[in-house]
Amino acid sequence: MRVKVCGITQEEQLLQLPDAGVSFAGFIFYPKSPRYVLRHMTTSQIKKENKLNKVGVFVNASVDEVLQMVDECRLHMVQLHGDETPKFCEKIADYISVVKAFRFSETDNIGYRVQEYMDYCDMFMIDTEGVGYGGTGKKINLEKLHGVQVGKPYFLSGMIEPGDAKQLNEFAQLPEAKALFAIDISTKFEVLPGIKDINLIKNFTQQLK
């Protein structure tokens, strides 16, 4: 099972991720986030990493801002985590693979919410609803995905923590997990915002099937 670590802010830790079993590194380009990467790393430092798939996370940025960072950091994917419209996603998807993030409440119909984006994005991110953007502090309820056919490869997020490996392995056996592309982890694997616990991450990836 692939793992994405989001909110990377330290070059030293970025270089340790491949050996920790991580496939994707998420860099947050949202200035209001405590994990805003350009507060800690330069675009050149991000650009030279070539052992990971680099995902740029943006919140209601302009097309020009997104594409500038794609070029300067040599990103492989863009994750749109704000209120971006399908047409906005399409403009970015003409240039690079797009992951559209959705924050779902307990009562949301997941299949219905993603429909209008189906033709304009390459992948989806399933996250939990909260105030503002980014990490919500609410844990994903995997039962909400039972019987749901997302229709696109998707990242699974929502306060996933080190003790969730067994539950995720069980979920991965279900038909609705056929499109599960990767597990997205962040807050529960940190010492401080943006400072990861590499040993926790490595132990977690080793437990996933």
C-alpha positions as CSV (number, residue, x, y, z in Angstrom):
1,M,0.0,0.0,0.0
2,R,1.5,3.4,-1.0
3,V,2.0,6.1,1.6
4,K,2.1,9.9,1.2
5,V,3.5,12.0,3.9
6,C,2.0,15.5,3.8
7,G,3.4,18.7,5.3
8,I,7.1,18.1,4.8
9,T,9.1,21.2,5.9
10,Q,12.6,19.8,6.5
11,E,15.1,18.8,3.8
12,E,16.8,16.2,6.0
13,Q,13.5,14.5,6.7
14,L,12.5,14.6,3.0
15,L,15.7,12.7,2.1
16,Q,14.8,10.0,4.7
17,L,11.3,9.2,3.4
18,P,12.2,6.8,0.6
19,D,14.0,4.5,3.1
20,A,11.0,4.8,5.4
21,G,8.8,3.2,2.7
22,V,7.2,6.4,1.6
23,S,6.2,7.0,-2.1
24,F,4.8,10.5,-2.0
25,A,5.9,13.7,-0.3
26,G,3.3,16.5,0.1
27,F,4.5,20.1,0.2
28,I,2.0,22.8,1.4
29,F,2.1,26.0,-0.6
30,Y,-0.6,27.7,1.5
31,P,0.9,30.6,3.5
32,K,-1.7,30.4,6.3
33,S,-0.7,26.8,7.1
34,P,1.8,26.1,10.0
35,R,3.4,23.6,7.5
36,Y,3.9,26.2,4.7
37,V,7.0,24.8,3.0
38,L,8.5,28.0,1.7
39,R,8.9,29.2,5.3
40,H,11.5,26.4,5.8
41,M,12.8,25.2,2.4
42,T,13.7,26.8,-0.9
43,T,12.2,25.8,-4.3
44,S,15.7,24.6,-5.3
45,Q,15.8,22.2,-2.3
46,I,12.5,20.7,-3.3
47,K,13.4,20.6,-7.0
48,K,16.5,18.5,-6.5
49,E,14.8,15.6,-4.7
50,N,14.2,12.9,-7.3
51,K,13.5,9.7,-5.4
52,L,9.9,10.6,-4.4
53,N,6.8,11.7,-6.2
54,K,6.4,15.3,-5.2
55,V,2.9,16.6,-4.6
56,G,2.2,20.4,-4.3
57,V,-0.8,21.2,-2.0
58,F,-2.6,24.4,-2.9
59,V,-5.6,26.2,-1.5
60,N,-7.5,28.6,-3.8
61,A,-4.3,29.7,-5.5
62,S,-4.3,31.2,-9.0
63,V,-3.4,29.1,-12.1
64,D,-0.2,31.1,-12.5
65,E,0.8,30.6,-8.9
66,V,0.3,26.8,-9.1
67,L,2.1,26.4,-12.4
68,Q,5.0,28.5,-11.3
69,M,5.6,26.2,-8.3
70,V,5.2,23.2,-10.5
71,D,8.0,24.4,-12.6
72,E,10.3,25.8,-9.9
73,C,10.0,22.7,-7.7
74,R,9.6,20.1,-10.5
75,L,6.4,18.7,-8.9
76,H,4.8,15.5,-10.2
77,M,1.3,16.2,-9.0
78,V,-0.9,19.0,-7.7
79,Q,-3.4,18.6,-4.9
80,L,-6.1,21.2,-4.8
81,H,-7.5,21.5,-1.3
82,G,-9.7,24.6,-1.5
83,D,-12.9,25.6,-3.3
84,E,-11.5,25.0,-6.8
85,T,-14.2,24.5,-9.5
86,P,-14.1,21.7,-12.0
87,K,-13.1,24.2,-14.7
88,F,-10.2,25.4,-12.6
89,C,-9.1,21.8,-12.1
90,E,-9.2,21.3,-15.8
91,K,-6.9,24.2,-16.5
92,I,-4.3,22.7,-14.1
93,A,-4.9,19.1,-15.4
94,D,-3.9,20.3,-18.9
95,Y,-0.4,20.7,-17.5
96,I,0.0,18.2,-14.6
97,S,-1.8,15.4,-12.8
98,V,-4.5,16.9,-10.4
99,V,-5.7,15.4,-7.1
100,K,-8.9,17.2,-5.9
101,A,-9.4,17.0,-2.2
102,F,-12.9,16.7,-0.7
103,R,-13.7,17.2,3.0
104,F,-16.7,15.0,3.8
105,S,-19.1,15.2,6.8
106,E,-20.8,12.2,8.3
107,T,-23.9,12.9,6.3
108,D,-22.3,13.7,2.9
109,N,-23.0,11.5,-0.1
110,I,-19.4,10.9,-1.3
111,G,-20.3,9.5,-4.7
112,Y,-22.5,12.4,-5.4
113,R,-20.0,15.1,-4.3
114,V,-17.3,13.9,-6.6
115,Q,-19.4,13.5,-9.8
116,E,-19.0,17.0,-11.2
117,Y,-15.2,16.7,-11.0
118,M,-15.0,13.2,-12.5
119,D,-14.0,14.5,-16.0
120,Y,-11.6,17.2,-14.8
121,C,-9.3,15.5,-12.3
122,D,-6.9,12.5,-12.3
123,M,-7.4,11.5,-8.7
124,F,-9.4,12.4,-5.6
125,M,-8.4,12.9,-1.9
126,I,-11.0,11.8,0.6
127,D,-10.7,13.8,3.8
128,T,-12.9,14.8,6.8
129,E,-14.8,18.0,7.1
130,G,-13.5,20.8,9.4
131,V,-13.2,24.5,9.9
132,G,-10.9,26.1,7.4
133,Y,-8.6,24.2,5.0
134,G,-6.1,21.4,5.4
135,G,-6.0,19.0,8.4
136,T,-9.3,19.0,10.2
137,G,-8.6,17.2,13.4
138,K,-11.4,14.7,12.7
139,K,-10.8,11.0,12.1
140,I,-12.0,9.4,8.9
141,N,-14.9,6.9,9.4
142,L,-14.1,4.1,7.0
143,E,-17.7,2.8,7.3
144,K,-18.8,5.9,5.3
145,L,-16.9,4.3,2.3
146,H,-18.6,1.0,2.5
147,G,-20.6,0.4,-0.7
148,V,-19.2,3.6,-2.3
149,Q,-17.6,3.3,-5.7
150,V,-15.5,6.5,-6.0
151,G,-14.8,6.0,-9.7
152,K,-11.3,7.4,-9.7
153,P,-8.0,6.4,-7.9
154,Y,-8.1,8.1,-4.5
155,F,-5.9,9.1,-1.6
156,L,-7.4,8.3,1.8
157,S,-6.8,10.9,4.5
158,G,-8.4,12.1,7.8
159,M,-6.3,11.9,10.9
160,I,-4.9,8.5,10.2
161,E,-2.6,7.4,13.0
162,P,0.1,4.8,13.7
163,G,-2.4,2.3,15.2
164,D,-4.6,2.3,12.1
165,A,-2.6,-0.1,10.0
166,K,-4.7,-3.2,10.8
167,Q,-8.0,-1.4,10.1
168,L,-6.6,-0.1,6.8
169,N,-5.3,-3.5,5.8
170,E,-8.8,-4.9,6.4
171,F,-10.4,-2.0,4.5
172,A,-8.1,-2.6,1.5
173,Q,-9.6,-6.0,1.0
174,L,-13.1,-4.6,0.3
175,P,-14.4,-4.0,-3.2
176,E,-14.7,-0.3,-2.5
177,A,-11.0,-0.1,-1.9
178,K,-10.2,-1.3,-5.4
179,A,-9.5,2.4,-6.4
180,L,-7.6,3.2,-3.2
181,F,-4.3,4.6,-4.5
182,A,-2.5,5.7,-1.3
183,I,-2.8,6.5,2.4
184,D,-2.1,10.1,3.3
185,I,-0.6,10.8,6.7
186,S,0.5,13.9,8.5
187,T,-0.4,15.3,11.9
188,K,-0.4,12.0,13.9
189,F,3.1,11.3,12.7
190,E,4.6,14.6,13.9
191,V,6.6,15.8,16.9
192,L,5.7,19.4,16.0
193,P,3.8,20.9,13.0
194,G,5.9,20.0,10.0
195,I,8.5,18.0,12.0
196,K,7.8,14.3,11.4
197,D,8.7,11.2,13.5
198,I,10.5,9.1,10.8
199,N,10.6,6.0,13.0
200,L,6.8,6.2,13.5
201,I,6.4,6.5,9.7
202,K,8.7,3.6,9.0
203,N,6.9,1.3,11.5
204,F,3.6,2.2,10.0
205,T,4.6,1.6,6.3
206,Q,6.1,-1.8,7.4
207,Q,2.7,-2.8,8.9
208,L,0.7,-2.0,5.7
209,K,0.2,-4.7,3.2
